Amino acid sequence: MKLPLLSLEQKLAEIKRLYFRTTRQTIEQDLARALDLLSSMTTEEERERATVYMDGLAQMRRDWSQAKKRKRSRTKGDE
């Protein structure tokens, strides 16, 4: 599949969209997509503009992953 070339503004808009629309079920795919977009940016200045959204996505993944582990450990203790 051929991907269209995106401008910097389009890449940033997509990362922002991923940040605001991600869910527990889609966080892994959304973060992978955001990382692909980030790695396609050519300069550090460009990447800096996406930092807050990337940090937010990583934090959501971390929080949801920890909540899942806590839930699993509680259910194992109930057995």
Secondary structure per residue as TSV (DSSP state, phi and psi in degrees):
chain	resnum	aa	ss	phi	psi
A	1	M	-	360.0	129.8
A	2	K	-	-89.3	126.8
A	3	L	-	-92.8	140.0
A	4	P	-	-71.3	150.9
A	5	L	-	-76.5	127.7
A	6	L	-	-105.2	145.1
A	7	S	-	-75.7	167.5
A	8	L	H	-57.1	-44.4
A	9	E	H	-63.8	-36.8
A	10	Q	H	-68.4	-38.7
A	11	K	H	-64.0	-46.1
A	12	L	H	-63.0	-40.9
A	13	A	H	-63.0	-38.6
A	14	E	H	-69.0	-41.6
A	15	I	H	-62.3	-42.9
A	16	K	H	-62.3	-44.0
A	17	R	H	-61.0	-43.7
A	18	L	H	-60.1	-42.3
A	19	Y	H	-59.6	-47.1
A	20	F	H	-78.1	-20.2
A	21	R	H	-109.7	-1.0
A	22	T	-	-68.3	152.6
A	23	T	-	-132.3	173.4
A	24	R	T	-56.0	-37.4
A	25	Q	T	-75.1	-24.8
A	26	T	T	-110.7	-0.7
A	27	I	H	-57.5	-41.0
A	28	E	H	-63.7	-47.3
A	29	Q	H	-67.7	-40.1
A	30	D	H	-65.8	-42.0
A	31	L	H	-66.3	-40.2
A	32	A	H	-61.7	-43.3
A	33	R	H	-62.8	-45.0
A	34	A	H	-62.5	-39.3
A	35	L	H	-65.8	-38.2
A	36	D	H	-61.0	-45.0
A	37	L	H	-63.8	-43.5
A	38	L	H	-61.6	-43.6
A	39	S	H	-69.5	-18.8
A	40	S	T	-83.1	-8.1
A	41	M	-	-76.0	141.1
A	42	T	-	-91.4	-23.3
A	43	T	S	-124.6	158.9
A	44	E	H	-62.7	-36.6
A	45	E	H	-61.4	-40.1
A	46	E	H	-64.0	-44.9
A	47	R	H	-64.4	-35.4
A	48	E	H	-59.6	-32.0
A	49	R	T	-67.3	-22.6
A	50	A	T	-97.4	-3.9
A	51	T	H	-55.3	-46.9
A	52	V	H	-61.9	-38.2
A	53	Y	H	-72.7	-38.3
A	54	M	H	-65.7	-43.2
A	55	D	H	-61.0	-41.3
A	56	G	H	-63.6	-43.4
A	57	L	H	-62.5	-43.2
A	58	A	H	-63.6	-39.9
A	59	Q	H	-66.2	-41.8
A	60	M	H	-61.1	-44.2
A	61	R	H	-61.2	-43.8
A	62	R	H	-62.1	-48.2
A	63	D	H	-62.4	-46.0
A	64	W	H	-68.8	-33.2
A	65	S	H	-67.6	-42.3
A	66	Q	H	-66.4	-40.1
A	67	A	H	-63.2	-38.7
A	68	K	H	-65.2	-42.1
A	69	K	H	-65.4	-42.1
A	70	R	H	-63.1	-40.9
A	71	K	H	-63.8	-42.8
A	72	R	H	-63.2	-42.3
A	73	S	H	-68.7	-32.4
A	74	R	H	-67.6	-41.1
A	75	T	H	-71.3	-31.6
A	76	K	H	-68.1	-36.8
A	77	G	H	-69.9	-21.7
A	78	D	H	-81.1	-15.7
A	79	E	-	-72.4	360.0
